[in-house]
Amino acid sequence: MKNFFYFFNFSFLPATMATVVLLGGCSRGNVAKTVAGVPVLVAQAVATNLPVRIDPPPVGHVMPYSSVAIRSQIGGLISKISFQEGQEVKKGDLLFTIDPRPMQAALARDQAQLENAEIQFDREQKLFDQKLVSQDEYDTSKSARDTLAATVQSDELNLEFTAIRAPFDGRTGSLQFHEGNVVKAPDDTLITINQIHPIYVVFAVPEQYLPEIRKQMDGKPLTVTATYENFAGPPPRGELTFIDNSVDTTTGTILLKATFPNEDNALWPGQFVQVMLTLSELTNAVVVPSQAVQTGQSGQFIYIVKPDQTVEERPVKTGIVYDGETVIENGLQAGETVVTDGQLRLAPGVAVNVKSSIQPVMTAATTNVP
């Protein structure tokens, strides 16, 4: 039995050694794989100036700076229209002409009667000075002259009203009456003119933003931009010019109004737009892609890639977020490299293999004012 035992062990020795060699090979492969590092994506923290904006952006609607319904002050026949509907007009431009002939005839008649009344009054005044007529006769003649003088002034005014002119620079709407139509004054609206240079954008924000808005608005204008779907180019810029005098108790919002120059007609009355209200600006803020920020039992942290290609777990304090970018208020310096993907396989001191890098592009920041 003893000899058999030795034979058994020696006969299996080569297989056993082969197994050891194989396992050893696998172990070396794992070590090589570990040394190669965990594949990760990284980005570099950068310092930049960021405008702080309200999040989420409110929806506003565009309103004309001024809107006037044009009505005739006298009734009559429209004899001429001097513009095309939808056309831009200047203040004082002739829009409509009401047939002036009835007014001209009335003026001529009343002027003739006034001349006769003045002759009669001059005669009565001479007789009154000679005490040949009574005070009542003199007063009656004077009243008749003055009444006709006022009638002539009214006729002249009515004649001016036959030419209807634009009250300000603006864009005309759709015609409601055409040449040959008879209009009644002042019931009939001929056309509506909207002033769109400048133009308003009206929007509402939650009332908790009001203290910060009022604070930031003191002494400097707040910038507002507006955009809409399929808009091409840089968004129009305006300034916040109005804060309503009360909060809407049904919605808990405050109404705001921004004024835009709108020189290129980018905004149109009645449009719905997405509004960006800039409250302030952060100077030299350190930002990273938001996916770099992780949350653990002790709070938020970021994996930092050190020069030796191992990672450090760094606790951080985060600030405002916008468009996938997060401001780091404390715990990170500009220029440091942070891990943006692959954190699940990491721990402090683990080696990494950087596959690519992403540089954050920061255009603005948003805030939630408490």
C-alpha positions in Angstrom: 0.0 0.0 0.0 2.8 2.3 0.8 4.4 1.8 -2.6 1.1 2.4 -4.3 0.7 5.7 -2.5 4.0 7.0 -3.8 3.1 5.8 -7.3 -0.2 7.5 -7.2 1.3 10.9 -6.2 4.1 10.8 -8.7 1.9 9.8 -11.6 -0.3 12.9 -11.0 2.5 15.3 -10.4 2.8 16.7 -14.0 -0.9 17.4 -14.1 -0.8 19.2 -10.8 2.1 21.3 -11.9 0.4 22.2 -15.1 -2.6 23.3 -13.1 -0.5 25.5 -10.9 1.2 27.0 -14.0 -2.2 27.7 -15.6 -3.5 29.4 -12.5 -0.4 31.4 -12.2 -0.8 32.5 -15.8 -4.4 33.6 -15.0 -3.2 35.5 -12.0 -0.6 37.4 -14.0 -3.3 38.3 -16.6 -5.5 39.8 -13.8 -2.6 41.7 -12.4 -1.8 43.1 -15.9 -5.4 44.0 -16.4 -5.5 45.8 -13.0 -2.3 47.7 -13.8 -3.9 48.9 -17.1 -6.5 50.7 -15.0 -10.3 51.1 -15.0 -11.4 52.8 -18.3 -13.0 56.2 -17.5 -14.1 59.4 -19.2 -12.8 62.6 -17.8 -13.2 66.4 -18.1 -11.2 69.3 -16.8 -12.7 71.8 -14.3 -12.7 75.3 -15.7 -13.2 78.8 -14.3 -15.5 81.1 -16.1 -18.0 83.9 -15.6 -21.6 82.8 -15.5 -24.9 84.7 -15.7 -27.3 83.4 -13.1 -30.8 82.8 -14.5 -34.2 81.6 -13.2 -34.8 77.9 -13.6 -37.0 76.7 -15.1 -37.2 79.4 -17.8 -40.7 81.0 -17.7 -43.0 81.2 -20.7 -44.0 84.6 -21.8 -46.0 86.2 -24.5 -45.2 89.1 -26.8 -47.3 92.3 -26.6 -47.2 95.5 -28.7 -45.7 98.5 -26.9 -48.8 100.3 -27.8 -52.0 99.4 -29.7 -54.6 101.7 -31.1 -57.9 101.0 -32.8 -58.3 103.6 -35.5 -61.8 105.1 -35.7 -63.2 108.0 -37.6 -64.3 111.0 -35.6 -66.9 111.9 -38.2 -69.3 109.7 -40.3 -69.0 109.5 -44.0 -67.8 107.7 -47.1 -64.3 106.4 -47.3 -63.0 108.0 -50.5 -59.3 106.8 -50.3 -57.1 104.4 -48.4 -53.4 105.5 -48.6 -51.6 102.3 -47.3 -51.6 98.6 -47.7 -52.8 96.4 -44.8 -49.9 94.9 -42.9 -47.7 97.9 -43.9 -45.4 99.8 -41.5 -46.4 103.4 -41.2 -44.8 106.5 -39.6 -46.4 108.9 -37.2 -48.5 111.4 -39.2 -48.8 109.3 -42.3 -52.2 109.6 -44.1 -54.3 106.4 -43.7 -57.9 107.1 -44.7 -59.6 110.0 -46.4 -63.3 110.5 -45.6 -65.1 112.3 -48.4 -64.5 115.9 -47.5 -67.2 117.5 -49.8 -70.0 117.6 -47.3 -67.7 119.2 -44.7 -66.4 121.7 -47.3 -70.0 122.7 -48.2 -71.0 123.1 -44.6 -67.9 125.2 -43.9 -68.6 127.5 -46.9 -72.2 128.0 -45.8 -71.4 128.8 -42.2 -68.5 131.1 -43.2 -71.0 133.1 -45.4 -73.5 133.3 -42.5 -70.7 134.4 -40.1 -69.7 137.2 -42.5 -73.3 138.4 -42.5 -73.5 138.1 -38.7 -70.4 140.2 -38.3 -71.9 142.9 -40.5 -75.1 142.9 -38.5 -73.2 143.0 -35.2 -71.1 146.0 -36.4 -74.3 147.8 -37.3 -75.9 146.9 -33.9 -72.8 148.1 -32.1 -72.9 151.5 -33.7 -76.5 151.9 -32.9 -75.9 150.7 -29.4 -73.2 153.3 -28.9 -75.7 156.0 -30.1 -78.2 154.4 -27.6 -80.6 153.7 -30.5 -81.0 150.0 -29.7 -81.5 148.3 -26.4 -79.0 146.1 -24.5 -81.0 143.0 -25.4 -80.8 143.7 -29.1 -77.1 144.3 -28.9 -76.5 141.1 -26.9 -78.6 139.1 -29.3 -76.6 140.3 -32.3 -73.3 139.5 -30.5 -74.5 136.0 -29.5 -75.5 135.2 -33.1 -72.1 136.3 -34.4 -70.2 134.3 -31.7 -72.4 131.2 -32.3 -71.6 131.2 -36.1 -67.9 131.8 -35.3 -67.9 128.6 -33.2 -69.8 126.8 -35.9 -67.2 127.7 -38.5 -64.4 126.5 -36.1 -66.3 123.2 -35.7 -66.6 122.9 -39.5 -62.9 123.5 -39.9 -62.2 120.8 -37.3 -64.5 118.3 -39.0 -62.8 119.0 -42.3 -59.4 118.1 -40.7 -61.0 114.9 -39.4 -61.6 113.8 -43.0 -57.9 113.0 -43.1 -57.2 110.1 -40.7 -53.5 109.9 -39.8 -51.2 107.4 -37.9 -50.8 108.4 -34.2 -47.4 106.7 -34.0 -44.9 104.6 -35.8 -46.3 101.1 -36.1 -47.6 98.2 -38.2 -51.1 98.1 -39.6 -53.4 95.1 -39.2 -56.2 93.8 -41.3 -58.6 96.3 -43.0 -62.1 96.3 -41.6 -63.5 98.8 -44.1 -62.6 99.5 -47.7 -63.0 102.4 -50.2 -66.6 103.1 -50.8 -67.8 101.9 -47.4 -69.7 104.4 -45.2 -68.5 104.5 -41.6 -70.2 105.7 -38.5 -68.3 107.7 -35.9 -67.1 106.6 -33.5 -68.6 103.1 -33.5 -66.6 101.6 -36.5 -63.0 100.4 -36.1 -61.2 100.9 -39.4 -58.0 99.2 -38.5 -55.7 98.5 -35.6 -52.1 99.7 -35.4 -49.5 98.0 -33.2 -46.3 99.7 -32.1 -43.6 97.0 -32.2 -40.4 99.1 -32.0 -40.0 98.6 -29.1 -42.1 95.7 -28.0 -43.0 94.0 -24.7 -42.6 90.5 -23.4 -44.8 89.7 -20.5 -44.2 86.8 -18.2 -44.7 85.6 -14.6 -42.3 84.0 -12.1 -42.9 82.3 -8.7 -43.2 84.9 -5.9 -40.1 83.5 -4.1 -38.0 85.1 -6.8 -39.4 88.6 -6.1 -36.9 89.6 -3.3 -33.9 88.7 -5.4 -35.3 90.4 -8.5 -35.9 93.6 -6.6 -32.5 93.4 -5.0 -30.7 92.9 -8.3 -32.8 95.4 -10.2 -31.8 98.2 -7.8 -29.4 100.5 -9.6 -28.9 98.3 -12.7 -31.1 96.9 -15.5 -31.7 93.1 -15.6 -31.1 91.5 -18.9 -33.9 89.4 -20.5 -33.6 87.2 -23.6 -36.5 85.5 -25.5 -36.5 82.7 -27.9 -38.9 80.3 -29.5 -39.0 77.1 -31.5 -37.1 77.2 -34.8 -35.5 80.5 -34.0 -32.2 81.0 -35.7 -29.4 83.2 -34.5 -28.7 84.9 -31.2 -31.8 85.4 -29.1 -33.2 89.0 -28.9 -32.1 90.9 -25.8 -34.1 93.3 -23.7 -34.4 94.7 -20.2 -36.8 94.1 -17.3 -38.8 97.3 -17.1 -41.9 96.5 -15.0 -42.8 94.6 -11.8 -46.5 94.3 -11.0 -47.6 96.0 -7.8 -49.1 92.8 -6.3 -48.7 89.0 -6.4 -51.4 86.9 -8.0 -52.9 85.1 -5.1 -54.5 82.4 -7.3 -51.2 81.3 -8.9 -48.6 82.6 -6.4 -46.7 84.4 -9.2 -45.6 88.0 -9.9 -46.1 89.5 -13.4 -43.1 91.0 -15.0 -42.6 92.9 -18.3 -39.5 93.3 -20.4 -38.9 95.8 -23.2 -37.1 94.8 -26.3 -35.8 97.2 -29.1 -37.0 94.6 -31.7 -35.3 96.5 -34.5 -35.2 93.4 -36.7 -38.8 92.4 -36.0 -37.7 89.1 -34.4 -40.6 89.3 -31.9 -44.2 89.5 -33.0 -47.3 90.4 -31.0 -49.1 87.3 -29.7 -46.1 85.0 -29.8 -45.3 82.7 -26.9 -41.6 82.7 -26.1 -39.2 81.1 -23.6 -37.8 83.8 -21.4 -34.4 83.9 -19.8 -34.1 86.4 -16.9 -30.5 87.1 -15.8 -30.3 88.0 -12.1 -26.6 88.3 -11.6 -23.2 87.0 -12.7 -20.8 84.6 -11.0 -17.2 85.6 -11.5 -14.5 82.9 -12.0 -16.9 80.1 -11.0 -15.4 76.6 -11.2 -17.7 74.3 -13.3 -17.7 70.6 -14.2 -20.1 68.4 -16.2 -22.9 67.5 -13.8 -22.3 63.7 -14.3 -19.0 64.1 -12.5 -20.8 64.9 -9.2 -21.6 61.7 -7.2 -23.7 61.4 -4.0 -22.5 59.1 -1.2 -23.4 58.6 2.5 -21.3 61.6 3.5 -22.7 63.9 0.8 -21.6 64.8 -2.7 -18.1 64.0 -4.0 -16.0 63.9 -7.2 -13.3 61.5 -8.3 -10.1 63.4 -9.1 -7.5 61.9 -11.4 -4.1 62.5 -9.9 -0.8 62.8 -11.9 0.0 59.1 -11.2 -3.3 58.1 -12.9 -5.0 57.0 -9.7 -8.1 58.6 -8.3 -8.9 60.5 -5.2 -12.4 60.8 -3.7 -12.9 64.5 -3.0 -15.9 65.9 -1.1 -17.4 69.0 -2.8 -20.0 71.6 -2.3 -22.1 72.2 -5.4 -23.9 75.4 -6.5 -26.2 76.2 -9.4 -26.8 74.0 -12.4 -27.4 74.8 -16.0 -27.5 72.7 -19.2 -25.6 69.7 -17.8 -23.0 71.8 -16.0 -22.6 72.2 -12.2 -20.8 75.0 -10.3 -18.4 73.7 -7.6 -18.4 76.2 -4.8 -15.8 74.4 -2.6 -13.5 71.4 -2.9 -12.2 71.7 -6.5 -9.7 73.9 -8.3 -9.8 75.0 -12.0 -7.6 72.8 -14.1 -8.1 69.6 -12.1 -9.2 66.5 -14.0 -12.5 64.9 -12.9 -14.0 61.6 -13.8 -17.3 61.9 -15.7 -18.1 58.3 -16.4 -17.0 54.9 -14.9 -17.3 55.9 -11.3 -19.1 52.7 -10.3 -15.8 50.7 -10.6 -13.7 53.2 -8.7 -12.4 53.6 -5.2 -9.7 55.8 -3.7 -6.3 54.9 -5.0 -7.6 52.8 -8.0 -5.7 53.3 -11.2 -7.6 54.5 -14.3 -7.2 54.4 -18.0 -8.4 57.7 -19.6 -10.3 56.9 -22.8 -11.3 60.5 -23.7 -12.0 63.9 -22.2 -14.9 66.3 -22.4 -14.4 70.0 -21.9 -17.5 71.8 -20.4 -19.0 74.5 -22.4 -20.8 76.9 -20.0 -23.0 79.6 -21.4 -25.3 80.5 -18.4 -26.3 79.3 -15.0 -29.6 79.0 -13.3 -30.7 79.4 -9.7 -33.5 78.4 -7.4 -33.9 81.4 -5.1 -35.2 80.1 -1.7 
